[in-house]
């Protein structure tokens, strides 16, 4: 059974990448050696947080991600994991 790449999968992947970007920029801010670099990284961090928020709002509005419902998050994770296993197997 072949799984199709859906809008939901793409949006969730973007959300994961956006969260990773926020973490990376936050680390860069605290590791910056000069004030100029730190200021630049703070700007990028602010932009990354804004982007992540927009994607998060979008996937929640579609019902694809419910950040406040642990049971639904675990259910979706299991479905996505099974989808990945099916692609491999």
N, C-alpha and C positions, 0 to 999 in steps of 0.2 A: 504494500500500500504506500504509494508515494504521497508525501506531504507537500503542500504548496506553500510558497512564501506568501504570507498574508500581510495586510496592513498592520495587524496586531503584532505579528512577529517583528516586523521592521520597527514599529514604534517602541516596542519593549527593548529591542536591541539598542535603539537610539537612547532610551532612558538609561540603560546600563552604562553606555559609553559616556553619557553626559555626567552621570554620578562619578564615574572614574575621573573625568576631566576636572570636576570640582575638587576631588581629593588630591589630584596631582598639582593643581594650582595652589591649593592651600599649603601643601608641602613646600612648594617653590617659594611662597611668601616667607615662610619661617626660615628657609635656608638661604635666602638672598643675601649676598655679601655687601651690596651697596644700597643706599636709599633710593637711587634712581631705578635700579632693577626691582627692588621691593615694591615701589609705587606702580611700576608697569605690571608686575605679577598680581597686585591687588586689583588693578583694573580688569585684567583677564579673569581673575577669580569672580569678580562681580558679574562680568558678562556670562561666565560659565554657570553661575548660580541662576541668573535670569533665564538662560536657555534651558537648564534642567527643570526649572519651575514650569516653563511653558509646556515642555514635553510631558511632565508629570500631570499637569492640569488636563492636557489633551487625552492622555490614556485613561485618566480617571473619569473624564466626561463620557468616554466611550464605554465605560464599564470594564475595561481591560485590566485595570489595576486598582485595587482598593487598599490603599495604604493603611487603613484603619480596621481591616477585617483579616486577622491572622489566618483563620480557617480558609478563607477564599484565596489568600496569597499562597498558602501551602498547596491547595488544590490545583491552582494554576501552575505552580512550580512542578508538581508531579506530572501534569499533562504535558508540559514542555519537555520535561526529562524523558517521558515515554516517547514523545515525538522524536527526540534526538536519538534515542536507543533504536527506534524503528528505522531511522535513516541509516544507521550504522549496520544494523543486523540484517 
